[in-house]
């Protein structure tokens, strides 16, 4: 309980604010006074119970904590090879790292037991996952940084999406080709092509509604198109035209 209070009083944001308001020496004295006031009821009770070593330790701890800042590490970001071109992969890989690890583990399990279908399902799951990275819109300023036309911007984003997707899925494909050979080559090629098409479709869909997230109608049309694949090409064209029209107002 005492330590929790010291931690809150020694939070980095709070300590920085006190320093700006009162300056370094006065803010230190203020922190000492706060910590002592917080600790004194506990010290008094400990002394009343005859546990004076614990009371003295609590008083020393309160004094020491005035010279310590509790720094939060929540802002620390897991290093990835996807940070050069934010936003989707840099965020998605960190957010779904556990899922990526599980899919790779499932793929390797399929290799271990000689079940190519299981490994192929895991490989397809990777493509579905990375396509889902493009359902979340980035901050508007990430688009304002670009000076491309809408068509060039979409081409730029699609190129990054393909490159990063292959970077994430290529090791899995290499393992499957090495283990199962040409028997699964066409299947893997089909999964890669389908995944790339889905990725492009979701990317275009995102920019039809940007800076707002895609709505329910987007996903209804996507589900209907998957149920009747010829509609996918029509939906691709619709999404592309609407994305260009929307981006022209932003770029």
C-alpha positions in Angstrom: 0.0 0.0 0.0 2.8 2.4 0.9 4.8 1.5 -2.2 1.7 2.0 -4.4 1.3 5.5 -3.1 5.0 6.3 -3.7 4.7 4.9 -7.3 1.8 7.2 -8.0 3.4 10.2 -6.5 6.6 9.5 -8.4 5.0 9.0 -11.8 7.1 10.5 -14.6 4.4 12.8 -16.0 3.7 14.2 -12.5 7.3 14.7 -11.6 8.0 16.5 -14.9 5.0 18.8 -14.3 6.1 19.6 -10.7 9.6 20.5 -12.1 8.1 22.8 -14.7 5.9 24.5 -12.1 8.3 24.9 -9.2 11.8 24.3 -10.4 14.2 21.6 -9.4 15.0 22.3 -5.7 11.5 23.3 -4.7 9.8 20.4 -6.5 12.1 18.0 -4.6 11.1 19.5 -1.3 7.5 19.2 -2.3 7.9 15.6 -3.2 9.6 14.9 0.2 6.7 16.5 2.0 4.1 14.5 0.0 5.9 11.2 0.6 6.3 11.9 4.3 2.6 12.9 4.7 1.5 9.8 2.9 3.8 7.6 5.0 3.4 9.1 8.5 0.1 7.3 9.3 1.7 4.0 8.5 4.9 4.9 10.4 2.8 6.0 13.4 0.9 2.7 13.5 4.1 0.6 13.1 5.7 2.5 16.0 2.6 2.0 18.1 2.9 -1.7 17.5 6.6 -1.6 18.5 7.8 -2.5 15.0 10.2 0.4 14.9 12.6 -1.1 12.4 9.8 -1.4 9.9 8.6 2.1 10.7 12.2 3.5 10.2 12.4 1.5 6.9 9.2 3.0 5.7 10.4 6.6 6.5 13.7 6.0 4.7 11.8 4.5 1.8 9.6 7.6 1.6 12.7 9.8 1.6 14.5 7.8 -1.1 11.4 7.7 -3.4 11.5 11.5 -3.5 14.7 11.1 -5.5 13.4 8.4 -7.8 11.1 8.7 -10.8 8.8 5.9 -11.8 9.3 5.6 -15.6 6.7 3.8 -17.6 7.8 1.5 -20.3 4.5 1.1 -22.1 5.7 3.4 -24.9 8.5 0.9 -25.7 7.8 -0.6 -29.1 8.9 -4.1 -30.2 11.5 -3.6 -33.0 10.3 -4.9 -36.3 11.7 -4.7 -39.9 8.4 -2.9 -40.9 9.0 0.5 -39.3 10.4 2.3 -42.3 7.0 2.6 -44.0 4.3 3.0 -41.3 1.6 2.4 -40.5 -0.2 -0.9 -41.1 2.5 -3.6 -40.7 4.4 -1.8 -37.9 1.2 -1.7 -35.8 -0.3 -5.0 -37.0 2.8 -7.2 -36.4 3.2 -5.8 -32.9 -0.5 -6.2 -32.1 -0.9 -9.7 -33.5 2.6 -11.1 -32.8 1.2 -13.9 -30.8 -1.2 -14.9 -33.6 1.8 -14.9 -36.1 3.8 -17.1 -33.8 0.9 -19.5 -33.4 0.4 -19.7 -37.2 4.1 -20.4 -37.7 4.0 -23.0 -35.0 0.9 -24.6 -36.7 2.8 -24.6 -40.0 5.8 -26.2 -38.5 3.7 -28.8 -36.8 2.2 -29.7 -40.1 5.7 -30.1 -41.5 6.7 -32.2 -38.5 3.8 -34.7 -39.0 3.9 -34.6 -42.8 0.5 -32.9 -43.1 0.9 -30.5 -46.0 -2.8 -29.4 -45.8 -2.4 -28.3 -42.2 0.7 -26.2 -43.1 -1.1 -24.8 -46.2 -4.0 -23.7 -44.0 -1.6 -22.0 -41.6 0.1 -20.3 -44.6 -3.3 -19.0 -45.8 -4.0 -17.8 -42.3 -0.9 -15.6 -42.5 -2.3 -13.9 -45.6 -5.7 -13.4 -44.1 -4.0 -11.9 -41.0 -1.8 -9.4 -42.9 -4.8 -8.4 -45.1 -6.6 -7.5 -41.9 -3.9 -5.0 -41.0 -5.5 -2.8 -43.7 -8.9 -2.5 -42.0 -7.6 0.1 -39.5 -7.1 3.6 -40.8 -3.9 5.4 -40.0 -3.8 9.0 -38.6 -4.7 11.5 -41.2 -1.3 13.2 -41.0 0.3 10.0 -42.4 -1.6 10.7 -45.6 -1.0 14.4 -45.6 2.8 13.8 -45.7 2.5 12.5 -49.2 2.5 14.7 -52.3 1.4 12.1 -54.8 -1.7 12.0 -56.8 -4.4 9.7 -55.6 -3.5 7.0 -58.1 0.2 7.2 -57.3 -0.5 7.1 -53.6 -2.5 3.9 -54.0 0.2 2.4 -56.1 2.8 3.3 -53.5 0.7 1.8 -50.7 0.0 -1.4 -52.6 3.7 -1.8 -53.4 4.6 -1.5 -49.7 1.8 -3.9 -48.8 3.1 -6.5 -51.3 6.7 -6.2 -50.2 6.0 -6.4 -46.5 3.5 -9.3 -47.0 6.1 -11.3 -48.9 8.7 -10.5 -46.2 6.4 -11.9 -43.6 5.2 -15.0 -45.5 8.3 -15.9 -47.6 9.9 -17.9 -44.8 6.8 -20.0 -44.5 6.6 -20.6 -48.3 10.3 -21.5 -48.4 9.8 -24.1 -45.6 6.8 -25.6 -47.3 8.5 -25.8 -50.7 11.5 -27.4 -49.1 9.5 -29.9 -47.2 6.7 -30.8 -49.7 8.3 -29.8 -53.0 6.3 -29.3 -56.1 3.3 -31.1 -54.8 2.1 -27.9 -53.1 3.7 -25.4 -55.4 0.5 -24.5 -57.2 -1.5 -24.5 -54.0 1.0 -22.1 -52.4 0.9 -19.9 -55.5 -2.9 -19.8 -55.5 -2.9 -18.9 -51.8 -0.4 -16.1 -52.4 -2.3 -14.7 -55.3 -5.6 -14.9 -53.4 -4.1 -13.3 -50.4 -2.5 -10.5 -52.4 -5.9 -9.8 -54.1 -7.7 -9.7 -50.7 -5.0 -7.5 -49.3 -5.4 -5.0 -52.2 -9.2 -5.1 -51.9 -9.1 -4.2 -48.2 -6.5 -1.5 -48.8 -8.7 0.1 -51.4 -11.7 -0.3 -49.3 -10.0 1.4 -46.4 -9.4 4.5 -48.5 -12.9 4.7 -49.8 -14.0 5.6 -46.2 -10.8 7.2 -45.0 -10.2 8.8 -42.5 -13.2 6.9 -41.0 -13.0 3.1 -40.7 -14.8 0.9 -43.1 -18.4 0.5 -42.3 -20.7 -2.6 -42.3 -21.7 -2.1 -46.0 -18.1 -2.6 -47.0 -17.9 -6.0 -45.3 -21.3 -7.1 -46.6 -20.3 -6.4 -50.1 -17.0 -8.2 -49.5 -18.7 -11.2 -48.1 -21.1 -11.4 -51.0 -18.2 -11.1 -53.4 -16.4 -13.9 -51.8 -19.5 -16.0 -52.0 -19.8 -15.2 -55.7 -16.1 -14.6 -56.8 -16.9 -12.9 -60.2 -18.2 -9.9 -58.1 -14.7 -9.5 -56.7 -13.4 -7.8 -59.8 -16.4 -5.5 -59.9 -15.9 -4.6 -56.2 -12.2 -4.0 -56.9 -13.1 -1.5 -59.6 -15.7 0.2 -57.4 -13.3 0.5 -54.4 -10.5 1.8 -56.6 -12.6 4.6 -58.1 -14.1 5.6 -54.8 -10.7 5.5 -53.1 -9.2 7.8 -55.8 -12.1 10.2 -55.5 -11.9 10.3 -51.7 -8.1 10.7 -51.6 -8.2 13.6 -54.1 -9.9 15.7 -51.4 -7.1 14.8 -48.9 -3.8 14.9 -50.8 
